[in-house]
Amino acid sequence: MAAKRVSLKVLNHAGEETGKVMVSAEVFGVEVNEQVMFDAVQVYQSNMRQATAKTLTRAEVSGGGKKPWRQKGTGRARAGSTRSPLWRHGGIVFGPTGEQNYKLSMNKKAHKLAVKSALTLKAQAKDIIVLENLELNEVKTKLVVSLLANINAKRKSLVVIDGDNDAFVLSARNIPGVIVTTTNNLSVYDILNADSLIFTSASIKVVEGGLK
């Protein structure tokens, strides 16, 4: 029988262990479901897609106001307009219109399972780092770079904060590979795409409570 709690180390800004936090195995120790994770990523990427592709129809391309040649007697096929799709630079028949809809949806229960499965994968791989806090005295990128080095965070790191933390967000925004998100905006894609998943003691409890 699987343990009901999962133990994770809690580190300070120097990378030293200061304690442990116990999280529910119902969130960080579930049976991984690869299909729902795939579906969640597909939904995320489809909903991020911008439907801006557009081609011109024969009503929108330039030219073609005059019949290219007379109807009969030339030996050539009859033609009424150079805007015809048969002509070079003519209109496109079934091209994108700019109004296509790529939106997909996923039910809440399946999405929760996908997030739990992704978090479980990260917990099993020991890619979850829990910090006491992310409080900074000033806005300074060097402070975050030093912090990430101290805790051995990998290049692609997802930092999950709870509530406003302007000093940290502004300090981390120019660091390549580092993404800062909030507990209510945590996506399966971002979790799987990150090499290190960084929580605070507070934010990991908020995520846990929202997924139970």
RAQUITA-V416149 format. One record per helix or strand. SS is the DSSP state (@ for helix, = for strand). FROM is the first residue (numbers start at 1). LEN is the number of residues. Records with the same first field share a line. If there is no record, write none. Layout:
SS = FROM-LEN, FROM-LEN
This chain:
= = 5-7, 17-8, 54-1, 97-1, 128-4, 157-5, 178-5, 196-5
@ = 25-4, 34-15, 108-17, 141-10, 166-7, 183-3, 188-6, 201-11
